[in-house]
Amino acid sequence: MTQTNTADNLHVLEHHERILILDFGSQVTQLIARRVRESGVYCEIWPFNQVDEDRITAYNPKGIILSGGPCSVGDADSPRAPDIVFTMGVPVFGICYGQQVMVEQLGGRIEAGSGKGEFGRAYVDIVDESKILANVWEKGAHEQVWMSHGDHVADMPDGFRVVGKSEGAPYAFIADTDRRFYGTQFHPEVVHTPHGAQLIKNFTHNICHCAGDWTMSAFKDEAIEKIRAQVGDGKVICGLSGGVDSSVTAVLLHEAIGDQLTCIYVDTGLMRAGESKQVVEMFRDHYNIPLIHEDASALFLEGLEGTSDPEMKRKIIGGLFIDVFDNCAKRIAKEGKPAEFLAQGTLYPDVIESVSFTGGPSVTIKSHHNVGGLPEHMDLKLVEPLRELFKDEVRDLGRALGMPEDFIKRHPFPGPGLAIRIPGEITGEKLEILRKADLVYLEEIRNAGLYDAIWQAFAVLLPVRTVGVMGDNRTYDFVCALRAVTSTDGMTAEYYPFDHQFLGRVSTRIINEVQGINRVVYDVTSKPPGTIEWE
């Protein structure tokens, strides 16, 4: 997967104001982009070392945001912003390391960590007024923020003044009003800075004078135009998983090119109860989209036989998926004009994460079967209409396309399906047990009115049997773990605090209704250190 090509995007973006975010390696840079998008302004994230003057000029940003990062400005070969950032006459907002690198490059001085670092919750005293604070903070206020720094600004460049200070950062908020340069040592993009999103909106609207014209309704019309221009009269195949991303991709494509689109739904046998039927009915019957429903459940179950390692499971599923998809595409070609294009539900976080700002590989936490690429002999051109969007924007696009709300709000579901919710070897018996337990669990969550408050909830069938007593009989059955988390983007997550009455009710139903389970436990691990899924 490659980084978004700016020239390719300008066709869609030519009518939109846009902000550029230069990434210096912060773990929360994506949150900056989300806050900018939430303010109604389009933005992109570019690694600091993969930009040049011509590229920035062509992008024509209304403003530039410099992200945080793990480096110290005083380190040898520490990241710097291109000089054009400070000379092209647009507003600049530096956050944490972004503030420090702006100060350093403009002639100020950074003091390395000297016991005055701040990590986590901190408070800023507002000592001056600024347009960027309008309707958020007033002079004299004492406001909560979130800090993560050891170094801090010691001397400001000419033209800057202090807007806010904290115990460990005497220049926690600085401004150069004439040049429209602003810097915060704290992170306004995170939820732990309660009014941070409004500060970012003030930057995009009050300082950069953006109108806020980034809407999914406008994106839909422009994306349809772009799809038609790219595809022409060619045929497109789309791998449909039943998840929100691929489903929105399919509906958008169908609206753009009609019957030039054929969807392929590979039924791996690893889906939740009733899911395959729901997908087929929705796309074949409701939307009347040409759909191949390929039941390959026996093939996948056979391929997974005897495999327990989670990464090996993913590789097997990915390889089989490609083989089945390839065979379906060949059948389509025999029946008529072969497809020239492959549609994928690639999202912007996928694009961002495919490019390391250091230029090296990032650590593999877990592989995904849908990013391994298709065989070269298929020779298909990619259509990725969602590659500029975050997950919440995809849901908004689904609404703009008139898709059912209960479908749009579905919890994320992993590509390998239930295979990674059964640690250990996969069998048909285990799959059936897990499907039934998962169905009961989600039913109780919906009955309690909690489904929309939870990011993701699912059952896991553990490779552990325990002794139990049911009636007068001894049992020796599986343990079922329940998982439910809250999150905004899946990058971090907290377990959902169900009350014990709810958990007791779910446990009783699962044990009574699902043969093969005699014990239920609840997972209270956050992410990090755990992941949301168990494998």
C-alpha positions in Angstrom: 0.0 0.0 0.0 1.4 3.4 -0.8 0.9 6.9 0.5 -1.9 9.0 -0.9 -0.7 10.8 -4.0 -1.5 14.5 -3.7 -1.8 15.1 -7.4 -4.4 12.2 -7.7 -6.4 13.7 -4.8 -6.5 17.3 -6.0 -9.4 16.4 -8.5 -11.6 15.6 -5.5 -10.2 18.3 -3.2 -10.1 21.3 -5.6 -13.3 22.7 -4.2 -12.2 22.2 -0.5 -10.1 24.2 1.9 -7.4 22.0 3.4 -5.1 21.8 6.3 -1.7 20.0 6.2 -0.5 18.0 9.2 3.3 17.3 9.3 3.9 14.1 11.4 7.0 14.0 13.6 6.1 10.5 14.9 3.5 11.2 17.7 1.3 8.3 18.7 -1.7 10.6 18.5 -1.2 12.4 15.2 -4.3 10.7 13.8 -6.3 12.4 16.6 -5.2 15.8 15.3 -6.6 14.9 11.9 -9.8 13.7 13.4 -10.3 16.9 15.3 -9.6 19.0 12.1 -12.1 16.8 10.1 -14.7 17.2 12.9 -14.4 21.0 12.5 -15.5 20.5 8.9 -12.1 21.0 7.3 -10.3 18.4 5.1 -6.7 17.6 6.1 -4.0 15.1 5.4 -1.1 13.7 7.4 2.3 13.7 5.7 5.6 12.4 7.3 7.9 15.3 7.9 10.7 13.7 5.8 8.6 13.0 2.7 7.6 16.5 1.8 9.3 19.2 -0.3 8.5 22.8 -1.3 6.8 21.8 -4.5 4.6 19.3 -2.9 3.5 21.6 -0.1 2.9 24.5 -2.6 0.8 22.2 -4.9 -1.3 21.1 -1.9 -2.0 24.8 -1.1 -3.0 24.4 2.5 -4.9 27.1 4.4 -2.8 26.2 7.5 -0.2 23.8 8.7 -0.1 21.8 12.0 3.1 20.4 13.3 2.5 17.2 15.4 4.2 16.0 18.5 7.0 13.3 18.4 9.3 11.2 20.5 12.5 13.0 19.7 14.4 15.8 21.4 15.1 18.9 19.4 18.7 18.9 20.7 19.4 15.4 19.4 21.6 14.9 16.4 19.5 14.5 13.2 16.3 15.3 15.1 13.4 16.1 12.7 12.9 19.6 11.3 10.1 21.2 9.3 10.8 22.3 5.7 11.6 26.0 5.7 8.7 26.8 3.4 6.3 26.0 6.4 7.4 29.3 8.0 7.7 31.4 4.8 4.7 30.7 2.7 2.4 33.0 4.7 -0.1 30.5 6.2 -0.9 30.0 9.8 1.1 27.4 11.7 0.1 25.5 14.9 2.9 23.5 16.6 1.9 20.9 19.2 4.4 19.6 21.8 7.5 18.7 19.7 5.9 20.7 16.9 6.0 23.8 19.2 9.6 23.1 20.1 10.8 22.6 16.6 9.0 25.8 15.4 10.7 27.7 18.2 14.1 26.2 17.5 13.9 26.9 13.8 12.7 30.5 14.3 15.6 31.4 16.6 14.3 30.5 20.1 15.8 28.0 22.6 14.7 24.7 23.9 15.8 23.4 27.3 16.3 19.7 27.6 14.5 17.8 30.3 15.7 19.0 33.7 13.2 17.5 36.2 10.5 19.9 35.0 8.7 17.5 32.7 5.0 17.0 32.8 3.2 13.7 31.9 -0.6 13.2 32.0 -3.0 15.7 33.5 -1.7 19.2 34.0 -3.1 22.7 34.3 -2.4 25.8 32.3 -2.9 29.4 33.6 -4.1 31.7 30.8 -2.2 35.0 31.1 -3.2 36.8 27.9 -5.9 36.9 25.3 -5.8 35.5 21.7 -8.2 34.9 18.8 -7.4 31.2 19.1 -9.0 31.2 22.6 -12.3 32.8 21.5 -15.2 31.3 23.4 -13.0 28.7 25.0 -10.6 30.1 27.6 -10.5 33.6 29.1 -7.5 35.5 30.5 -7.1 34.4 34.2 -8.5 30.9 33.6 -6.9 27.8 35.1 -7.6 25.0 32.6 -6.9 21.3 32.5 -4.8 19.9 29.7 -2.8 16.8 28.9 1.0 17.0 28.8 3.7 14.5 27.7 7.1 16.3 27.6 10.5 16.4 29.2 11.9 19.3 27.2 10.3 22.7 27.1 10.7 26.2 25.5 13.2 28.3 27.4 13.4 31.4 25.2 10.8 32.4 22.6 11.7 33.7 19.1 11.2 37.4 18.3 7.5 38.2 17.8 6.1 35.6 20.2 4.3 36.3 23.5 3.1 34.0 26.2 -0.6 33.1 26.2 -0.5 30.3 28.9 2.0 28.8 31.3 2.1 25.7 33.5 4.2 24.5 36.4 6.6 22.7 34.2 6.4 24.8 31.0 6.7 28.6 31.3 5.8 28.9 27.6 3.0 26.3 27.5 0.9 28.3 25.0 2.6 30.9 22.8 1.5 33.1 19.9 2.9 35.3 17.2 -0.2 37.2 16.1 1.3 39.0 13.2 2.6 35.8 11.5 -0.3 33.7 12.8 2.1 31.2 14.5 0.8 29.4 17.6 2.3 26.7 19.8 1.2 24.6 22.7 3.3 22.3 24.9 0.2 20.4 25.7 -1.9 18.2 23.4 -5.2 19.7 22.4 -6.1 16.8 20.2 -6.7 14.3 23.1 -9.9 14.0 25.1 -7.9 14.6 28.3 -7.7 18.2 27.2 -11.4 19.0 27.6 -11.6 22.0 25.3 -8.9 21.0 23.0 -11.1 20.2 20.0 -12.5 23.7 20.2 -9.0 25.2 20.2 -8.2 23.3 17.0 -11.5 24.5 15.5 -10.6 28.0 16.4 -7.3 27.5 14.6 -9.0 26.2 11.4 -11.9 28.8 11.5 -10.7 31.9 13.4 -7.1 31.9 12.3 -7.0 30.0 8.9 -10.5 31.4 8.0 -11.8 28.0 6.8 -15.5 27.9 6.1 -15.9 24.2 7.1 -17.2 22.8 3.8 -16.0 19.2 4.4 -19.2 17.2 4.5 -20.0 13.6 3.5 -22.8 14.7 1.2 -20.3 16.8 -0.7 -17.7 14.0 -0.6 -20.2 11.5 -1.9 -21.0 13.6 -5.1 -17.3 14.2 -5.7 -16.3 10.6 -5.1 -19.0 9.4 -7.6 -17.6 11.8 -10.2 -14.0 10.6 -9.5 -15.1 6.9 -9.7 -16.8 7.4 -13.1 -13.7 9.3 -14.4 -11.4 6.5 -13.3 -13.5 3.5 -14.3 -15.1 4.7 -17.5 -17.0 1.7 -19.0 -14.8 -0.8 -17.3 -16.0 -3.6 -15.0 -15.2 -3.6 -11.3 -15.1 -6.4 -8.7 -15.4 -5.7 -5.0 -14.6 -8.0 -2.2 -17.6 -7.8 0.2 -16.9 -8.9 3.8 -20.2 -7.7 5.3 -18.4 -5.1 7.4 -19.2 -1.3 7.2 -16.1 -0.4 5.1 -16.6 -2.8 2.2 -20.4 -2.4 2.3 -20.2 1.4 2.0 -17.6 1.0 -0.8 -20.0 -1.3 -2.7 -23.1 0.9 -2.3 -21.1 4.0 -3.4 -19.7 2.2 -6.4 -23.1 0.9 -7.4 -24.5 4.4 -7.2 -21.6 5.6 -9.4 -21.4 2.8 -12.1 -24.5 0.5 -11.6 -24.2 -3.0 -13.0 -20.5 -2.4 -14.0 -19.9 -3.6 -10.4 -20.0 -7.2 -9.3 -19.5 -8.0 -5.6 -17.9 -11.2 -4.4 -18.8 -12.4 -0.9 -16.5 -15.2 0.2 -18.3 -17.1 2.9 -15.4 -18.4 5.0 -17.7 -20.2 7.5 -16.1 -18.0 10.1 -18.9 -15.4 10.3 -21.3 -14.7 13.2 -24.8 -16.3 13.3 -27.0 -15.3 10.4 -24.4 -12.9 9.0 -24.0 -14.4 5.5 -27.8 -14.5 5.0 -28.0 -10.8 6.0 -25.3 -9.8 3.6 -26.8 -11.6 0.7 -30.3 -10.3 1.3 -29.1 -6.7 1.7 -27.0 -6.5 -1.4 -28.6 -8.9 -3.8 -32.2 -8.3 -2.8 -32.4 -4.8 -1.4 -29.8 -3.0 -3.5 -30.0 -5.4 -6.5 -26.2 -5.4 -6.8 -24.8 -8.3 -8.8 -23.4 -10.6 -6.2 -21.5 -13.9 -6.1 -22.0 -15.7 -2.9 -19.2 -18.3 -2.7 -19.7 -20.7 0.1 -16.1 -21.9 0.9 -16.7 -22.8 4.6 -15.6 -26.4 4.2 -12.4 -25.3 2.4 -11.4 -22.8 5.2 -12.2 -25.3 8.0 -10.1 -27.9 6.3 -7.2 -25.5 5.8 -7.2 -24.4 9.5 -7.3 -28.0 10.8 -4.6 -28.6 13.4 -3.4 -24.9 13.4 -3.2 -23.0 16.7 -0.8 -20.2 16.1 -2.7 -16.9 15.6 -0.4 -15.5 12.9 -0.5 -18.8 11.0 -4.3 -18.8 11.1 -4.3 -15.3 9.6 -1.9 -16.3 6.8 -3.9 -19.4 6.0 -7.2 -17.5 5.9 -5.6 -14.7 3.8 -4.1 -17.2 1.3 -7.4 -19.2 0.9 -9.3 -16.0 0.6 -7.1 -14.8 -2.3 -7.4 -18.2 -4.0 -11.2 -18.3 -3.8 -11.5 -14.6 -4.8 -9.2 -15.3 -7.8 -11.4 -18.3 -8.9 -14.5 -16.2 -8.7 -12.9 -13.4 -10.8 -11.9 -16.0 -13.4 -15.5 -17.2 -13.6 -16.8 -13.6 -14.1 -14.2 -13.2 -16.9 -15.5 -16.4 -18.7 -19.1 -15.2 -18.5 -18.4 -11.8 -20.2 -16.0 -8.9 -20.2 -13.2 -9.4 -17.6 -12.9 -7.0 -14.7 -10.3 -4.3 -15.0 -10.6 -2.8 -11.5 -10.6 -4.1 -7.9 -12.5 -2.1 -5.3 -11.2 -2.1 -1.8 -12.5 -0.4 1.4 -9.1 1.0 2.3 -9.4 3.8 5.0 -7.1 6.7 5.7 -5.6 5.1 8.9 -4.5 2.2 6.6 -2.8 4.7 4.3 -1.1 6.6 7.2 0.1 3.5 9.0 1.6 2.1 5.8 4.2 4.8 5.8 6.7 5.1 8.7 8.0 8.6 9.3 11.5 7.0 10.0 11.4 5.3 6.7 11.7 1.8 8.3 9.2 -0.9 9.0 7.0 -0.6 12.0 6.4 -3.5 14.4 3.9 -6.1 13.3 1.3 -6.4 16.1 -0.9 -8.6 13.9 -1.3 -9.1 10.2 -4.6 -8.5 8.3 -5.7 -10.7 5.5 -6.9 -7.9 3.3 -3.7 -6.0 3.0 -1.5 -8.7 1.6 -2.3 -7.9 -2.0 -3.8 -10.0 -4.7 -1.8 -12.2 -7.1 0.0 -10.2 -9.8 -1.5 -12.3 -12.6 -4.9 -10.7 -11.8 -3.5 -7.4 -13.1 -6.3 -5.2 -11.7 -6.2 -1.5 -11.1 -7.3 -0.4 -7.6 -10.3 1.7 -6.9 -10.2 2.9 -3.2 -12.9 5.5 -2.8 -12.7 5.6 1.0 -8.9 6.0 1.3 -9.3 9.7 2.4 -11.8 8.9 5.2 -11.7 7.9 8.9 -14.0 5.2 10.2 -16.6 7.7 11.6 -16.6 9.5 8.3 -17.3 6.2 6.5 -20.4 5.8 8.7 -21.5 9.3 7.9 -21.0 8.5 4.2 -23.2 5.5 4.6 -25.9 7.7 6.0 -25.5 10.1 3.1 -26.0 7.0 0.8 -29.2 6.1 2.7 -27.9 2.9 4.2 -29.8 1.4 7.2 -28.8 2.9 10.5 -28.6 -0.5 12.2 -26.1 -1.6 9.6 -24.0 1.5 9.7 -23.6 1.3 13.5 -22.5 -2.3 13.5 -19.5 -3.0 15.6 -16.2 -3.7 13.8 -15.6 -7.3 12.9 -12.2 -8.8 12.1 -11.4 -10.0 8.6 -10.4 -13.5 9.9 -13.7 -13.7 11.7 -14.4 -16.1 14.5 -11.1 -17.9 13.9 -9.3 -15.3 16.1 -11.9 -15.5 18.8 -11.2 -19.2 19.3 -7.6 -19.4 20.7 -6.2 -22.8 19.8 -7.4 -25.1 17.1 -10.5 -24.3 15.1 -13.3 -27.0 14.7 -16.8 -26.9 13.4 -18.1 -27.7 16.9 -16.3 -24.8 18.5 -17.5 -22.4 15.8 -21.2 -23.4 16.5 -20.7 -23.0 20.2 -19.2 -19.6 19.9 -21.8 -18.4 17.4 -24.6 -19.2 19.9 -22.8 -17.6 22.8 -22.0 -14.5 20.8 -25.6 -14.2 19.7 -26.9 -14.4 23.3 -24.4 -11.8 24.5 -25.2 -9.2 21.7 -28.9 -9.8 22.2 -28.6 -8.9 25.9 -26.5 -5.9 25.1 -29.2 -4.6 22.6 -32.0 -5.4 25.1 -30.2 -3.3 27.7 -29.9 -0.4 25.2 -26.1 -0.5 25.4 -25.1 -1.5 21.8 -24.4 2.1 20.6 -22.4 3.0 23.8 -19.9 0.2 23.1 -17.3 0.3 20.4 -17.0 -3.5 20.1 -18.4 -6.5 22.0 -18.0 -10.2 21.4 -17.6 -13.6 23.0 -14.4 -15.7 23.0 -14.3 -19.5 23.3 -11.2 -20.3 25.4 -9.1 -23.5 24.9 -9.8 -24.4 28.5 -12.3 -26.8 30.0 -13.5 -26.7 33.6 -15.5 -28.9 35.9 -19.1 -27.9 36.5 -22.3 -29.3 37.9 -25.6 -29.0 36.0 -28.5 -30.8 37.7 -27.0 -33.8 39.3 -24.4 -34.3 36.6 -20.8 -33.4 36.4 -19.8 -31.4 33.3 -16.4 -30.7 31.8 -17.0 -28.0 29.2 -15.4 -24.8 27.7 -15.0 -21.4 29.3 -16.5 -18.4 27.5 -14.9 -15.0 27.9 -16.9 -11.8 27.2 -15.2 -8.7 25.9 -16.7 -5.2 25.5 -14.7 -2.0 25.0 -15.3 1.7 24.6 -13.1 3.6 22.1 -13.1 6.5 19.7 -10.9 5.0 17.0 -9.7 1.6 18.2 -6.2 2.9 18.9 -6.8 2.8 22.6 -9.7 1.2 24.5 -11.2 0.8 27.9 -13.4 -2.2 29.0 -17.1 -1.4 29.4 -18.2 -1.3 33.0 -21.2 -3.5 32.9 -23.0 -3.9 36.3 -22.8 -7.3 37.9 -26.5 -7.9 37.4 -26.1 -7.6 33.6 -23.1 -10.0 33.6 -24.9 -12.5 35.8 -27.9 -12.4 33.4 -25.7 -13.0 30.3 -23.8 -15.8 32.1 -27.0 -17.6 33.1 -28.4 -17.4 29.6 -25.2 -18.6 27.9 -24.7 -21.6 30.3 -28.4 -22.5 30.1 -28.8 -22.1 26.3 -25.4 -23.0 24.8 -24.4 -26.6 25.2 -20.6 -26.9 25.6 -20.1 -23.9 27.9 -20.2 -24.2 31.7 -18.3 -21.1 32.9 -18.3 -17.4 31.8 -15.7 -14.7 32.6 -15.4 -11.0 31.7 -12.3 -9.4 30.3 -11.4 -6.1 32.0 -8.1 -5.5 30.1 -7.6 -2.1 28.5 -5.7 -1.4 25.3 -2.8 -1.0 25.8 -1.5 -3.3 27.3 -3.9 -5.7 25.6 -5.4 -5.6 22.2 -9.1 -5.5 21.6 -9.2 -8.9 20.0 -7.7 -11.9 21.8 -5.5 -13.0 18.8 
